[in-house]
């Protein structure tokens, strides 16, 4: 068995017709699989949903735990590519700027100064004060006036900076990342109507409770250098590959944004 998919599209959710038999949740094995599961987490740009995999409770639990951990680990690419989840989830990354100090990089790498106290310097008897925003500067002057202090503004200028280069390190490691990636791969197997055998059931158990299972091993790789922004859309696609060997071993390979592999 070999199942391969590449998914990071803006397609609308696929609401496939359900069969006459209601499937049981692959995680808990108790409740009916009556929810629509994202094949790729929506926070990573996934839009395709498939039925017959998880119950509502397990879907919600995985979304706020293992999928949320994966989204936090990939907040750099999410921010740079302005990805918005189906619940309006966006990513903001804090960094440093030469002229603005600490900044929050909003979606699209738009710098926003981090609110903080004004920074004052003095030279030749004159004081220069740097504020994070015009609003903060106005509030500071109004506070001085309320105290009865007279302030004469000699000059004022607005400085902004768009980062010429953004660097951040992406490191994927640990059990939540593997469980989220395994859930994506196993959901792909269900969606394609394939049978992963006993190995599939072992993996679903690990996805469900995180308890180490004999026969399940993870090899999680990460970008050793600052993650490069690929030039083409196809190079950024999430890729999922599932292979079942003759001995029953199930091998999964999930690559986010081209080369961040789990």
C-alpha positions as CSV (number, residue, x, y, z in Angstrom):
1,X,0.0,0.0,0.0
2,X,1.3,3.4,-0.9
3,X,-0.7,6.6,-0.3
4,X,0.7,10.0,-1.3
5,X,-1.0,13.4,-1.1
6,X,0.1,17.0,-1.3
7,X,-2.2,19.4,0.4
8,X,-2.0,23.1,1.2
9,X,-4.7,24.7,-0.8
10,X,-7.5,27.1,-0.3
11,X,-10.1,24.7,-1.5
12,X,-13.4,24.5,0.3
13,X,-14.0,21.7,2.7
14,X,-14.9,18.4,1.1
15,X,-18.0,17.1,2.6
16,X,-18.0,13.6,1.2
17,X,-21.2,11.6,1.3
18,X,-21.3,9.3,4.3
19,X,-22.0,5.6,3.9
20,X,-24.9,3.8,5.4
21,X,-22.8,2.6,8.3
22,X,-21.6,5.1,10.9
23,X,-17.9,4.6,11.6
24,X,-16.4,4.5,15.1
25,X,-14.0,7.1,16.2
26,X,-10.4,5.9,15.4
27,X,-9.0,7.5,18.6
28,X,-11.4,6.5,21.4
29,X,-13.0,3.6,19.7
30,X,-16.2,4.3,21.5
31,X,-18.1,7.3,20.1
32,X,-19.4,7.5,16.5
33,X,-17.0,9.3,14.1
34,X,-19.5,12.1,13.6
35,X,-17.2,15.1,13.1
36,X,-15.3,16.5,10.1
37,X,-11.6,16.2,10.6
38,X,-9.1,18.5,8.9
39,X,-6.6,16.5,6.9
40,X,-4.0,19.2,7.5
41,X,-4.6,21.4,10.6
42,X,-6.4,24.6,9.6
43,X,-3.8,26.7,11.4
44,X,-1.3,25.5,8.8
45,X,-3.6,26.4,5.9
46,X,-5.5,23.1,5.7
47,X,-9.0,23.4,4.3
48,X,-10.0,19.9,3.3
49,X,-12.2,18.1,5.8
50,X,-13.1,14.4,5.8
51,X,-15.8,12.5,7.7
52,X,-15.7,9.2,9.4
53,X,-12.4,9.6,11.3
54,X,-12.9,11.2,14.7
55,X,-15.8,11.9,17.1
56,X,-16.4,15.5,18.1
57,X,-14.8,15.1,21.5
58,X,-11.5,13.6,20.1
59,X,-11.4,16.1,17.3
60,X,-11.7,19.0,19.7
61,X,-9.1,17.5,22.1
62,X,-6.5,16.9,19.4
63,X,-7.1,20.4,18.0
64,X,-6.3,22.2,21.2
65,X,-3.4,19.9,22.2
66,X,-1.2,18.1,19.6
67,X,-2.4,20.2,16.6
68,X,-2.0,23.4,18.6
69,X,1.6,22.4,19.6
70,X,2.5,21.8,16.0
71,X,1.0,25.2,15.0
72,X,3.2,26.9,17.6
73,X,6.3,25.1,16.4
74,X,5.6,26.4,12.9
75,X,4.5,29.9,13.8
76,X,7.4,31.4,11.8
77,X,6.3,30.1,8.4
78,X,2.7,30.7,9.3
79,X,3.5,34.4,10.1
80,X,5.6,34.9,7.0
81,X,3.0,33.4,4.7
82,X,0.0,35.2,6.4
83,X,-1.8,31.9,7.0
84,X,-5.2,32.3,8.7
85,X,-7.0,29.3,10.1
86,X,-10.7,28.7,9.8
87,X,-11.2,30.2,13.2
88,X,-9.1,33.2,12.3
89,X,-6.0,31.9,13.9
90,X,-2.9,33.8,12.9
91,X,0.7,33.8,14.1
92,X,2.8,36.6,15.5
93,X,6.5,36.2,16.1
94,X,8.5,38.5,18.5
95,X,11.9,39.7,17.3
96,X,14.4,42.5,17.4
97,X,14.8,45.5,15.1
98,X,17.8,47.8,14.9
99,X,15.8,51.0,15.1
100,X,12.6,49.9,16.7
101,X,13.9,47.6,19.4
102,X,11.6,44.7,20.2
103,X,8.9,44.2,17.6
104,X,6.1,41.8,17.0
105,X,6.1,40.5,13.4
106,X,2.4,40.3,12.4
107,X,1.2,38.2,9.5
108,X,3.1,39.1,6.3
109,X,6.2,40.1,8.5
110,X,4.7,43.5,9.3
111,X,6.6,45.0,12.3
112,X,4.7,46.3,15.2
113,X,6.7,47.9,18.1
114,X,6.2,46.0,21.4
115,X,4.5,48.3,23.9
116,X,6.8,49.4,26.7
117,X,8.1,52.4,28.7
118,X,9.5,55.4,26.7
119,X,13.3,55.4,26.2
120,X,14.9,58.7,27.0
121,X,18.4,60.0,26.1
122,X,20.0,63.4,26.8
123,X,22.5,65.3,24.8
124,X,23.6,69.0,25.1
125,X,20.9,69.6,27.6
126,X,18.1,68.3,25.4
127,X,16.2,65.2,26.0
128,X,15.1,62.8,23.2
129,X,12.4,60.3,24.0
130,X,11.5,57.4,21.9
131,X,7.9,55.9,22.1
132,X,6.5,52.8,20.7
133,X,3.6,54.7,19.0
134,X,2.1,58.1,18.5
135,X,-0.6,57.2,21.0
136,X,2.0,56.5,23.7
137,X,3.8,59.8,23.0
138,X,0.5,61.8,23.2
139,X,-0.4,60.1,26.5
140,X,3.0,60.9,27.9
141,X,2.8,64.6,27.1
142,X,-0.8,64.8,28.5
143,X,0.4,63.2,31.7
144,X,3.1,65.8,32.1
145,X,0.7,68.6,31.5
146,X,-1.7,67.3,34.2
147,X,1.3,67.4,36.6
148,X,1.7,71.1,35.7
149,X,5.0,70.5,33.9
150,X,5.6,72.6,30.8
151,X,7.1,70.8,27.8
152,X,8.3,72.3,24.6
153,X,8.6,69.9,21.7
154,X,11.6,71.0,19.6
155,X,11.2,68.4,16.9
156,X,9.4,65.1,16.3
157,X,9.6,62.4,13.7
158,X,8.0,59.1,13.0
159,X,10.3,56.2,12.3
160,X,9.3,52.9,10.9
161,X,11.1,49.9,9.5
162,X,10.2,47.0,7.3
163,X,12.6,44.1,7.9
164,X,14.9,43.4,4.9
165,X,15.5,40.0,6.2
166,X,13.6,37.8,8.7
167,X,15.4,34.9,10.3
168,X,13.9,32.4,12.7
169,X,14.7,28.8,13.5
170,X,12.1,26.0,13.1
171,X,12.6,23.0,15.3
172,X,10.1,20.2,15.4
173,X,10.7,17.6,18.0
174,X,8.8,15.7,20.7
175,X,5.8,13.5,21.1
176,X,3.0,16.1,20.3
177,X,4.5,16.9,16.8
178,X,4.7,13.2,15.9
179,X,1.2,12.5,17.1
180,X,-0.2,15.3,15.1
181,X,1.7,14.3,12.0
182,X,0.6,10.6,12.5
183,X,-3.0,11.7,12.8
184,X,-2.7,13.5,9.4
185,X,-1.2,10.5,7.8
186,X,-3.7,8.0,9.2
187,X,-6.6,10.3,8.3
188,X,-5.2,10.2,4.7
189,X,-5.3,6.4,4.8
190,X,-9.0,6.4,6.0
191,X,-9.9,9.0,3.4
192,X,-8.4,6.9,0.6
193,X,-10.1,3.8,1.8
194,X,-6.9,1.9,2.5
195,X,-6.2,-0.6,5.2
196,X,-3.1,0.0,7.4
197,X,-3.5,-3.2,9.3
198,X,-2.3,-3.8,12.8
199,X,0.3,-1.0,12.5
200,X,-2.4,1.5,11.8
201,X,-4.3,0.5,14.9
202,X,-1.1,0.8,17.0
203,X,-0.5,4.3,15.7
204,X,-4.1,5.4,16.3
205,X,-3.6,4.3,20.0
206,X,-0.5,6.4,20.3
207,X,-2.2,9.4,18.7
208,X,-5.1,9.0,21.1
209,X,-3.2,8.8,24.5
210,X,0.4,9.5,23.8
211,X,1.5,6.4,25.7
212,X,4.6,4.8,24.1
213,X,3.6,1.7,22.2
214,X,6.0,-1.2,21.3
215,X,6.7,-1.1,17.6
216,X,6.1,2.6,17.2
217,X,9.2,4.8,16.6
218,X,9.6,8.3,15.5
219,X,12.3,10.1,13.6
220,X,11.7,13.8,13.6
221,X,13.9,16.1,11.6
222,X,14.0,19.9,11.6
223,X,15.6,22.6,9.6
224,X,19.2,23.0,11.0
225,X,19.5,26.5,9.5
226,X,17.1,29.4,9.3
227,X,14.1,28.2,7.3
228,X,14.4,29.5,3.6
229,X,11.4,30.9,1.9
230,X,10.9,28.9,-1.3
231,X,10.3,30.8,-4.5
232,X,7.4,28.8,-5.8
233,X,4.0,27.8,-4.3
234,X,4.5,24.1,-5.1
235,X,7.7,24.0,-3.1
236,X,5.7,25.1,0.0
237,X,3.0,22.4,-0.3
238,X,2.5,20.1,2.7
239,X,3.3,16.5,1.5
240,X,2.1,13.3,3.2
241,X,3.3,9.9,2.2
242,X,2.2,6.6,3.8
243,X,3.7,3.2,2.8
244,X,2.9,-0.2,4.1
245,X,5.8,-2.7,3.7
246,X,5.4,-6.4,3.0
247,X,6.1,-7.2,6.7
248,X,3.2,-5.0,7.7
249,X,5.4,-2.0,8.8
250,X,3.7,1.3,8.2
251,X,6.0,4.2,7.3
252,X,4.8,7.7,7.3
253,X,6.5,10.9,6.1
254,X,4.9,14.3,6.6
255,X,6.6,17.4,5.3
256,X,5.3,20.8,6.2
257,X,6.1,23.8,3.9
258,X,8.2,21.7,1.7
259,X,11.1,20.5,3.8
260,X,10.2,20.5,7.5
261,X,9.8,16.8,8.0
262,X,8.2,14.6,10.7
